[in-house]
Amino acid sequence: MTPQQVIDRLKGIKDWRLTAEEWIDVGEVLDRLEAVLAERKDAEVTSVLARLEPLERAGAVRRAQARLGAERTPIPPQQQEQRNHLIERLTVDLGSPPDRSRNARGDGRGDRGAAE
């Protein structure tokens, strides 16, 4: 999954209406997503985002139909902040040049060490 696809998924969260418990679940998914992004575990990003699918469906269905039960609210401030942080981080990653801190040998000396 590309960073732009992840950003697009995260942007959609702002339109959901969920219960307090569901928003806690969203927060846990966002925490896990931040961890796998930090570890550069691209294969796990898709798996983590898949955990949002049932919540996404719940948010869309409940937004369209009023139902009895627990109150459904827009995104709380904590999850909004997590979401915004991840979007900002991914946006910066999209605009960053490739990491050139390691040379071809991978010893971290960069290009300077070749002539020394």
C-alpha positions in Angstrom: 0.0 0.0 0.0 1.4 3.4 -1.0 1.7 6.3 1.5 -0.9 8.2 -0.5 -3.3 5.3 -0.2 -2.8 5.2 3.6 -3.3 9.0 3.7 -6.6 8.6 1.8 -7.8 5.9 4.2 -6.9 8.1 7.2 -8.6 11.2 5.8 -11.9 9.3 5.6 -12.0 8.7 9.4 -13.1 12.3 10.0 -16.5 11.5 8.6 -17.2 8.6 10.8 -19.7 8.6 13.6 -18.9 5.9 16.2 -19.5 5.0 19.8 -16.9 5.8 22.5 -15.8 2.2 22.5 -15.3 2.1 18.7 -13.3 5.3 18.9 -11.0 3.6 21.4 -10.6 0.8 18.9 -9.7 3.4 16.2 -7.1 4.9 18.6 -5.5 1.5 19.1 -5.3 0.9 15.4 -3.7 4.3 14.9 -1.2 3.5 17.6 -0.3 0.2 15.9 -0.1 1.9 12.5 2.3 4.5 13.8 4.5 1.6 15.2 4.6 -0.3 11.9 5.3 2.8 10.0 8.2 3.7 12.3 9.6 0.1 11.9 9.1 0.4 8.1 7.1 -2.8 8.1 5.2 -2.2 4.9 3.6 -5.6 4.8 2.0 -5.0 8.2 0.5 -1.6 7.2 -2.2 -3.3 5.1 -2.9 -5.8 7.9 -3.3 -3.0 10.5 -5.5 -0.9 8.2 -7.7 -3.9 7.6 -8.7 -3.6 11.3 -10.3 -0.3 10.4 -12.7 -1.8 7.8 -15.5 -3.0 10.3 -15.3 0.3 12.0 -15.5 2.2 8.7 -18.6 0.2 7.8 -20.1 0.9 11.2 -19.3 4.6 10.9 -20.9 4.9 7.4 -24.0 2.8 8.2 -24.7 4.6 11.4 -24.1 8.0 9.9 -26.8 7.1 7.3 -29.3 5.6 9.6 -30.2 6.7 13.1 -30.2 3.7 15.5 -31.0 3.2 19.1 -28.1 2.3 21.4 -24.9 4.0 22.4 -24.5 7.6 21.3 -22.4 8.0 18.1 -20.1 10.9 17.9 -17.7 12.5 15.4 -14.0 11.8 15.9 -12.8 12.8 19.4 -9.8 15.1 19.9 -7.3 12.4 20.8 -8.0 10.3 17.7 -8.2 13.4 15.6 -4.7 14.4 16.8 -3.4 10.8 16.1 -4.9 10.9 12.6 -3.5 14.3 11.8 0.0 13.3 13.0 0.0 10.2 10.8 -1.2 12.1 7.8 1.4 14.8 8.4 4.2 12.2 8.8 3.2 10.3 5.6 2.9 13.6 3.7 6.4 14.5 4.7 7.6 11.0 3.8 6.1 11.5 0.3 8.0 14.7 -0.2 11.3 13.5 1.2 14.1 12.4 -1.1 15.3 8.8 -0.8 17.6 8.1 2.2 21.2 8.8 1.1 22.8 8.4 4.5 24.3 5.1 3.5 26.6 4.4 0.6 26.3 1.3 -1.6 28.2 -0.8 1.0 25.7 0.2 3.7 28.3 1.3 6.2 26.7 4.7 6.9 29.7 6.7 5.7 27.7 8.2 2.8 29.6 9.4 -0.2 32.4 11.1 1.7 34.2 7.9 2.9 35.0 6.7 -0.6 38.0 9.0 -1.2 39.4 8.9 2.4 
